[in-house]
């Protein structure tokens, strides 16, 4: 279903941004809603402004955050921006100074000092993200002037889409005290042992995550795969250009060439090449019986040994990396690679045990340079 694939790939489809696609998806709403409701347990929102599929994951992961944001303050600014827009009609205009005054008076923990460049830069990052998502539009002005000094002014317009940005809860969340409360509320009206809830969890894990792992997911969900995995695979492969691989301790959705849903690994970038080279070295250590694969298909590696593996990849293949990775200090390089691998659920750092858990997904792909590799412009290839 091409239209469903579009909704899985994007936050939403705005009528103002792509009217033809908007109407095309609305024509297929019946079929989309059936799949979304029965298989995913996801709500489909459609109105005169947009069409959106509420993609609530079964298990939240680091990669599901807003990757453009690098601080908690940016998330706080975004929430306050949504509060600010909530009181304004669609197409209503406002100026930046109105927003900065509102943010300063509503920021948790006190006011915001706009004389600090860091605060101005963070707010502009949030506003640019809001523009990219279609929450607001710039009517006049340049936000670079505000970021460079306090005097810059920008005229924005509220599109009205902000009211559909956050998830709607059917239960009062004011009593929640931890992130786990939000996760548990997904099933508060549904018995988790019932087949419907279990099926929806498994479909969500396959479609929304890099993979399912026995170490992370429940035994009940893997029991579902044991008995209904073939039916699930046929269903997904019929609706999408993909292959579904189900193993004893893991399961994966491998997108085909024409399938475009969210971020995909490997990407057309150097960090993906580096990770593929690391995955090749991980596989060698398993083949050489240096590292052992546990019954749940996970490898537990000593943190120092894993960092040594990454340094070895840079030492042998660094000539093929871009300048910033070639010249990056080893410590920073190791942290960057591990952060990216964890973001893609290839590994998980166990800080207390000084170990790195390597998941089965790290064994699905590997990379290597050609045998005649001899320069900075060489690239990696998948096996």
Helices and strands as residue ranges (DSSP letters): H 2-9, E 13-14, H 19-27, H 29-35, I 36-40, E 44-46, E 50-53, G 62-64, H 72-86, E 93-95, H 96-106, H 117-132, E 136-141, H 143-148, E 154-158, G 161-164, H 179-185, H 195-208, E 212-213, H 219-239, E 242-246, E 250-255, H 270-287, E 299-302, H 303-317, G 318-320, H 323-326, H 330-343, E 347-350, E 355-358, G 360-363, E 367-368, E 381-382
